Amino acid sequence: MHIEDGILPPQAWGMWYGVTAVFVYPGLLEIRKRIKENLYYKPFLAMVGVAVFVISAMHLPVPVTGSCSHPCGTPLAAIIIGPFATSVISLIVLFFQAVFLGHGGITTIGANDFSMGIVGAFSGYFCWKLLRHFNSPLWLAAGLAGFLGDVMTYLTSAFELALNLHGHIPLVKQWMIFFAGYGPTQLPLAIAEALFTAAVLQVMFKRRPDLLSGVAGRNFAPTAKLEER
């Protein structure tokens, strides 16, 4: 997912910065509002950001795409702090990874945040909400959210590459070629992210439901019922 500098032309990475800003701006407003409402929200947000940084820093190079495969952590973050706030956290994480770890690039932060921090976060979050709405077990809803968010991240990253690099090859065909490059490494990682997301949320709902009193805890069953599942 970490598309490197020099892969996308300026008009492409500029466009992705603009698209990402549409989600990051309301995320900043939401974070500002929630910090005023709860002084503990800021350190909790920082803790979630560190978790996303560590999870998404474990990468495997994918030479045919000029990118790499790795877990995302953003579906889990979106369930805990909300998808808009996650888009902001992901943007910060990608900046520090580009500067200090050499993962991705400065010009491609917009594109990388759109795939991981927006599509990955929102798809995982809505999967979670939908399954919980129909009384799916917590572990199943969390696991499928983690898996879907991870796969959608890489489908989006492959699309970003194909959109600007397909040349004379049909866009859809080039899109699937790029995604096939990710597949061998990413699908096992997506399964691992599903298991990890399910395990973390199961423990949090069981032992620290107070940490999920915001976005994740809203409109769900009481704690006692959650612990039974």
C-alpha positions in Angstrom: 0.0 0.0 0.0 2.9 2.4 0.6 3.2 3.8 -2.9 6.7 5.3 -3.3 7.6 8.8 -4.5 8.0 9.0 -8.3 5.4 6.3 -9.1 2.4 8.7 -9.5 2.6 11.8 -11.7 2.1 15.2 -10.1 -1.5 15.6 -11.3 -2.4 12.2 -9.8 -0.9 12.7 -6.4 -2.3 16.2 -6.3 -5.7 14.9 -7.0 -5.5 12.3 -4.2 -4.4 15.0 -1.8 -7.5 16.9 -2.6 -9.8 13.8 -2.3 -8.2 12.9 1.1 -8.7 16.5 2.4 -12.5 16.1 2.0 -12.3 13.4 4.7 -9.5 14.7 6.8 -11.1 18.1 7.4 -14.3 16.8 9.1 -12.0 14.4 11.0 -10.1 17.3 12.4 -13.3 19.0 13.5 -14.5 15.8 15.1 -11.3 15.3 17.0 -11.3 18.9 18.2 -14.9 18.6 19.5 -14.3 15.3 21.3 -11.1 16.6 22.9 -13.1 19.5 24.4 -15.7 17.0 25.7 -13.3 14.5 27.2 -9.7 15.3 28.3 -8.8 11.6 28.1 -9.6 11.5 24.4 -6.3 13.0 23.3 -4.0 10.4 24.9 -6.4 7.7 23.8 -6.2 9.0 20.3 -2.4 9.0 20.5 -2.4 5.4 21.7 -4.6 4.3 18.7 -2.2 6.2 16.4 0.8 4.4 17.8 -1.0 1.1 17.3 -1.8 1.9 13.6 1.9 3.0 13.1 3.3 -0.2 14.5 0.8 -2.5 12.7 1.2 -0.9 9.3 5.0 -0.6 9.6 5.4 -4.3 9.3 5.7 -4.6 5.5 6.6 -7.0 2.7 7.9 -5.4 -0.6 5.9 -6.0 -3.8 8.3 -5.2 -6.6 5.8 -5.4 -9.5 3.8 -2.5 -8.0 6.5 -0.2 -6.6 4.7 -0.7 -3.2 4.5 -3.1 -0.4 2.0 -5.3 1.5 1.3 -5.0 5.2 -1.5 -5.1 7.8 -3.4 -1.8 8.1 -4.8 -1.4 11.5 -7.3 1.2 10.3 -10.4 -1.0 10.3 -9.7 -1.6 14.1 -9.0 2.1 14.6 -12.2 3.1 12.8 -14.3 0.9 15.1 -12.7 2.4 18.2 -12.4 6.1 17.4 -14.5 6.5 14.2 -13.6 6.5 10.5 -13.2 10.3 10.1 -10.8 10.5 13.0 -8.9 7.5 11.6 -8.3 9.3 8.3 -6.4 12.0 10.3 -4.5 9.4 12.4 -3.6 7.5 9.2 -2.3 10.7 7.5 0.0 11.4 10.4 1.2 7.8 10.6 2.0 7.8 6.8 3.9 11.0 7.2 6.2 9.7 10.0 6.6 6.3 8.2 7.7 8.2 5.0 10.1 10.4 6.8 11.6 8.1 9.4 11.2 4.6 7.9 11.3 5.3 4.2 7.9 3.6 3.7 5.9 5.3 0.9 6.7 8.9 0.1 5.7 12.5 0.8 4.1 13.1 -2.6 2.0 10.0 -2.3 0.7 10.5 1.3 -2.7 11.6 -0.1 -3.0 8.4 -2.3 -1.8 6.2 0.5 -4.1 7.8 3.1 -7.1 7.4 0.7 -6.5 3.7 0.4 -5.6 2.9 4.0 -7.0 5.6 6.1 -10.3 6.3 4.2 -11.4 3.3 2.1 -9.8 0.7 4.5 -11.3 2.5 7.6 -14.8 3.2 6.2 -15.3 -0.2 4.6 -14.2 -1.9 7.8 -16.3 0.4 9.9 -19.5 0.0 7.9 -19.0 -3.8 7.7 -18.8 -3.8 11.5 -21.9 -1.6 11.9 -23.9 -3.6 9.5 -23.1 -7.0 11.1 -23.6 -5.7 14.6 -27.0 -4.2 13.5 -28.1 -7.7 12.6 -26.8 -9.1 16.0 -23.7 -10.8 14.6 -21.3 -12.1 17.3 -18.8 -9.4 18.2 -15.8 -11.6 17.1 -17.3 -12.3 13.7 -18.2 -8.7 13.0 -14.8 -7.5 14.1 -13.0 -10.2 12.1 -14.9 -9.6 8.9 -14.4 -5.8 9.3 -10.6 -6.3 9.6 -10.5 -8.6 6.6 -12.7 -6.4 4.4 -10.9 -3.2 5.3 -7.5 -4.8 4.6 -8.5 -6.2 1.2 -10.3 -2.9 0.2 -7.2 -1.0 1.0 -5.2 -3.0 -1.5 -7.9 -3.0 -4.1 -7.9 0.8 -3.9 -4.1 1.0 -4.0 -4.1 -1.2 -7.1 -6.7 1.0 -8.7 -4.7 4.2 -7.9 -1.7 2.6 -9.7 -3.7 1.3 -12.6 -5.6 4.6 -13.1 -2.3 6.4 -14.0 -0.1 3.6 -15.3 -2.3 1.4 -17.4 -1.1 2.9 -20.7 -2.7 1.0 -23.6 -3.9 -1.9 -21.4 -7.6 -1.6 -20.4 -8.0 0.0 -16.9 -9.8 -2.9 -15.3 -7.3 -5.5 -16.7 -4.4 -3.4 -15.4 -6.2 -3.0 -12.0 -6.5 -6.7 -11.6 -2.8 -7.2 -12.6 -1.7 -4.9 -9.9 -4.0 -6.5 -7.3 -2.7 -9.9 -8.4 0.7 -8.6 -7.5 -0.5 -7.9 -4.0 -2.5 -11.1 -3.6 0.1 -13.7 -2.6 1.4 -11.6 0.3 -1.7 -9.6 1.2 -4.4 -12.3 1.5 -2.6 -14.1 4.3 -2.0 -10.8 6.0 -5.7 -9.9 5.6 -6.6 -13.2 7.4 -4.1 -12.3 10.2 -5.6 -8.8 10.5 -9.1 -10.3 10.8 -8.0 -12.5 13.7 -6.1 -9.7 15.3 -9.0 -7.2 15.0 -11.4 -9.8 16.5 -9.1 -10.6 19.4 -8.4 -7.0 20.3 -12.1 -5.9 20.2 -13.2 -9.0 22.1 -10.7 -8.2 24.9 -11.6 -4.5 25.0 -15.3 -5.1 25.2 -14.8 -7.6 27.9 -12.2 -5.8 30.1 -12.4 -2.1 29.2 -15.8 -1.2 27.7 -15.3 2.3 29.1 -12.7 2.9 26.4 -15.4 2.2 23.8 -18.0 4.6 25.1 -17.7 6.8 22.0 -18.2 5.7 18.4 -17.7 2.0 19.0 -20.0 1.8 22.0 -22.8 3.9 20.6 -26.1 2.1 19.6 -24.9 -1.3 20.8 -26.0 -3.6 23.5 -25.1 -3.0 27.2 -21.7 -4.2 28.4 -23.2 -7.3 30.1 -24.7 -8.5 26.8 -21.5 -7.8 24.9 -19.5 -9.9 27.3 -21.8 -12.9 26.7 -20.9 -13.1 23.0 
